[in-house]
Amino acid sequence: MTKIFCDIADISLIKKFNKKSFIEGFTTNPSLMRKAGAKNYKNYSKEIIKITNKPISFEVFADDEKNMINQGIKINKWGKNVYVKVPVTNSKGKFSGKVINKLNKKKIKLNITAVYTAYQTKQILKKIDKKTKVIISIFAGRMADTGKDPLPEIKNSIKFSKNYKNVKILWASTREPYNFLQAKSLKCHIITVPPSIIEKIEKFGKSSKKLTIDTVKGFLIDSRKSKFKL
């Protein structure tokens, strides 16, 4: 069963989607936080935590090992449902193995983000135990945007992590509703989805006949509104 998380930082939308039982968690990142208008990272995050007791990931934004670790320790204290999001490398491409290992040893739940290869998954697995919860977020959509097939990387990541019951592989950067069906077919543990795509997933099951009629009606309405004539 592939769990659906909502990828959003907007407080009003988190309130809305937290009420949906099939949404089992939330993911955020510094870009989403900025877009949502957050001015104070800690205060804004704590406002979100007041809304939901479902798993939620907040990302460190330091770029060096010492401060990534310090930020991770602080973020972890915000709530029991919090996962500390750590990029697999820093901006210079240095593997965050030391950060992952130190935070893991402190029994801090982690979401390792910006992962693109099964090799990176193997690197991560070498740095963690088999008890503390860890999510490995593979950016399938961004990979596909560059012409790379993300499915083998996710499939192999799931295979490599099968002996780690505490590790979940997450399909990130979802681009279309069909990605949910792809994630399900791979038995990917989690997919994180933006609100607009979640709403389309809720409409799954419409027949081909209904799709055809709805499409034609849409064209007809627009042509009449435009008062087209030949």
C-alpha positions as CSV (number, residue, x, y, z in Angstrom):
1,M,0.0,0.0,0.0
2,T,1.5,3.3,-1.1
3,K,0.8,6.1,1.4
4,I,0.0,9.6,0.1
5,F,1.7,12.5,1.7
6,C,0.9,16.1,0.8
7,D,3.8,18.3,-0.4
8,I,2.9,21.8,0.8
9,A,3.8,24.5,3.4
10,D,0.7,26.7,3.0
11,I,-1.0,26.7,6.4
12,S,-4.6,27.0,5.0
13,L,-4.0,24.1,2.6
14,I,-2.5,22.0,5.4
15,K,-5.6,22.5,7.4
16,K,-7.7,21.4,4.4
17,F,-5.7,18.3,3.5
18,N,-5.2,17.3,7.1
19,K,-8.9,16.6,7.3
20,K,-8.6,14.0,4.5
21,S,-8.0,10.5,6.0
22,F,-6.1,9.2,3.0
23,I,-3.5,11.9,3.4
24,E,-1.1,10.2,5.9
25,G,1.6,12.9,6.2
26,F,3.1,16.1,4.9
27,T,6.5,17.2,3.4
28,T,7.9,20.7,3.2
29,N,11.1,22.3,2.0
30,P,12.7,25.8,2.2
31,S,11.3,26.7,-1.2
32,L,7.7,25.8,-0.3
33,M,8.1,27.6,3.1
34,R,9.3,30.8,1.3
35,K,6.4,30.5,-1.2
36,A,4.0,30.1,1.6
37,G,5.2,33.4,3.1
38,A,7.1,32.1,6.1
39,K,9.3,34.8,7.7
40,N,10.4,33.0,10.8
41,Y,11.2,29.3,10.0
42,K,10.8,28.0,13.5
43,N,7.6,29.9,14.4
44,Y,6.0,29.1,11.1
45,S,6.9,25.4,11.4
46,K,5.4,25.3,14.9
47,E,2.2,26.7,13.6
48,I,2.0,23.8,11.2
49,I,2.7,21.3,13.9
50,K,-0.3,22.7,15.9
51,I,-2.5,21.7,12.9
52,T,-1.5,18.1,12.4
53,N,-0.2,15.1,14.3
54,K,0.6,13.3,11.1
55,P,4.3,12.8,10.1
56,I,5.7,16.0,8.7
57,S,9.2,16.8,7.4
58,F,11.1,20.1,7.9
59,E,14.4,20.6,6.2
60,V,17.7,21.9,7.5
61,F,19.0,24.8,5.4
62,A,22.6,24.9,6.6
63,D,25.3,23.9,4.1
64,D,28.0,22.6,6.4
65,E,28.1,19.5,8.5
66,K,28.3,21.2,11.9
67,N,25.3,23.5,11.4
68,M,23.3,20.8,9.6
69,I,23.7,18.6,12.7
70,N,22.8,21.5,15.0
71,Q,19.8,22.5,13.0
72,G,18.6,18.8,12.9
73,I,18.8,18.5,16.6
74,K,16.8,21.7,17.1
75,I,14.1,20.8,14.5
76,N,13.7,17.3,16.0
77,K,12.6,18.9,19.3
78,W,9.6,20.7,17.7
79,G,7.4,17.6,17.8
80,K,7.1,13.8,18.0
81,N,5.7,13.7,14.5
82,V,8.6,15.6,13.0
83,Y,11.1,14.2,10.5
84,V,14.3,16.1,10.0
85,K,14.9,16.5,6.3
86,V,18.6,16.4,5.3
87,P,19.9,16.7,1.7
88,V,21.9,13.7,0.6
89,T,24.8,16.1,-0.3
90,N,25.5,19.8,0.4
91,S,25.6,22.4,-2.4
92,K,29.2,21.4,-3.2
93,G,28.3,17.8,-3.7
94,K,29.8,16.5,-0.5
95,F,27.9,13.4,0.8
96,S,26.0,14.1,4.1
97,G,27.0,10.8,5.6
98,K,28.4,12.3,8.7
99,V,25.3,14.3,9.3
100,I,23.0,11.4,8.7
101,N,25.0,9.1,11.0
102,K,25.2,11.6,13.9
103,L,21.5,12.4,13.8
104,N,20.6,8.8,13.4
105,K,22.7,7.8,16.4
106,K,20.6,10.3,18.4
107,K,17.4,8.4,17.3
108,I,16.2,11.3,15.2
109,K,13.7,10.5,12.5
110,L,15.2,11.5,9.1
111,N,14.0,12.2,5.6
112,I,17.0,12.1,3.3
113,T,16.1,14.3,0.3
114,A,17.3,15.2,-3.2
115,V,18.2,11.6,-3.9
116,Y,18.5,10.6,-7.5
117,T,20.2,7.2,-7.7
118,A,20.0,3.8,-6.1
119,Y,23.7,4.2,-5.4
120,Q,22.9,7.2,-3.1
121,T,20.4,5.0,-1.4
122,K,23.1,2.4,-0.7
123,Q,25.3,5.1,0.7
124,I,22.6,6.2,3.0
125,L,21.8,2.7,4.2
126,K,25.4,2.3,5.3
127,K,25.1,5.3,7.6
128,I,21.9,4.3,9.5
129,D,20.8,1.7,12.0
130,K,17.8,-0.7,11.6
131,K,15.6,0.9,14.2
132,T,15.2,4.6,13.8
133,K,12.7,5.7,11.1
134,V,14.2,6.9,7.9
135,I,12.5,8.1,4.7
136,I,14.6,8.3,1.5
137,S,13.1,10.7,-1.0
138,I,13.9,10.0,-4.6
139,F,13.1,13.0,-7.0
140,A,11.4,11.0,-9.7
141,G,9.8,14.0,-11.4
142,R,12.9,16.1,-11.7
143,M,14.8,13.1,-13.0
144,A,12.1,12.5,-15.7
145,D,12.3,16.2,-16.6
146,T,15.9,15.7,-17.7
147,G,15.0,12.6,-19.8
148,K,16.1,10.0,-17.3
149,D,13.8,7.1,-16.3
150,P,13.3,7.2,-12.5
151,L,11.6,3.8,-12.2
152,P,14.9,1.6,-12.1
153,E,16.3,3.9,-9.4
154,I,13.2,3.6,-7.3
155,K,12.9,-0.1,-7.9
156,N,16.5,-0.8,-6.9
157,S,16.3,1.5,-3.9
158,I,13.3,-0.5,-2.7
159,K,15.3,-3.7,-3.2
160,F,18.3,-2.4,-1.4
161,S,16.3,-1.3,1.6
162,K,14.2,-4.4,2.0
163,N,16.1,-5.6,5.0
164,Y,15.6,-2.2,6.7
165,K,12.0,-2.3,8.1
166,N,12.5,1.2,9.4
167,V,13.3,2.6,6.0
168,K,10.7,3.9,3.6
169,I,11.3,4.9,-0.1
170,L,9.4,8.0,-1.1
171,W,8.5,9.1,-4.7
172,A,9.1,12.9,-4.7
173,S,8.6,15.7,-7.2
174,T,5.4,14.2,-8.5
175,R,4.4,15.6,-11.9
176,E,1.1,14.0,-12.7
177,P,-1.7,11.8,-11.2
178,Y,-0.5,8.7,-13.1
179,N,2.7,8.8,-11.0
180,F,0.7,7.5,-8.1
181,L,-0.3,4.4,-10.1
182,Q,3.4,4.0,-11.1
183,A,4.5,4.3,-7.4
184,K,1.8,1.7,-6.4
185,S,2.9,-0.8,-9.1
186,L,6.5,-0.5,-7.8
187,K,5.2,-1.0,-4.2
188,C,6.9,2.3,-3.3
189,H,6.2,3.0,0.3
190,I,5.2,6.7,0.0
191,I,4.5,9.3,-2.7
192,T,4.4,13.0,-1.8
193,V,2.0,14.9,-4.0
194,P,1.1,18.6,-4.4
195,P,-2.5,19.6,-3.6
196,S,-3.5,20.2,-7.3
197,I,-2.5,16.6,-8.2
198,I,-4.1,15.1,-5.1
199,E,-7.4,16.6,-6.2
200,K,-7.0,14.9,-9.6
201,I,-6.2,11.5,-7.9
202,E,-9.5,11.8,-6.0
203,K,-11.3,11.8,-9.4
204,F,-9.7,8.5,-10.5
205,G,-12.2,6.0,-12.0
206,K,-13.9,8.2,-14.5
207,S,-14.8,6.1,-17.6
208,S,-13.4,6.8,-21.1
209,K,-16.9,7.7,-22.3
210,K,-17.3,10.2,-19.6
211,L,-13.9,11.7,-20.3
212,T,-14.8,12.1,-24.0
213,I,-18.1,13.7,-23.3
214,D,-16.6,16.1,-20.6
215,T,-13.8,17.1,-23.0
216,V,-16.2,17.8,-25.9
217,K,-18.6,19.7,-23.7
218,G,-15.6,21.9,-22.6
219,F,-14.7,22.7,-26.1
220,L,-18.3,23.4,-27.0
221,I,-18.7,25.8,-24.0
222,D,-15.6,27.7,-24.9
223,S,-16.5,28.0,-28.6
224,R,-19.9,29.4,-27.6
225,K,-18.4,31.8,-25.1
226,S,-16.1,33.0,-27.8
227,K,-19.0,33.4,-30.3
228,F,-17.0,31.7,-33.0
229,K,-18.6,31.7,-36.5
230,L,-17.5,30.3,-39.9
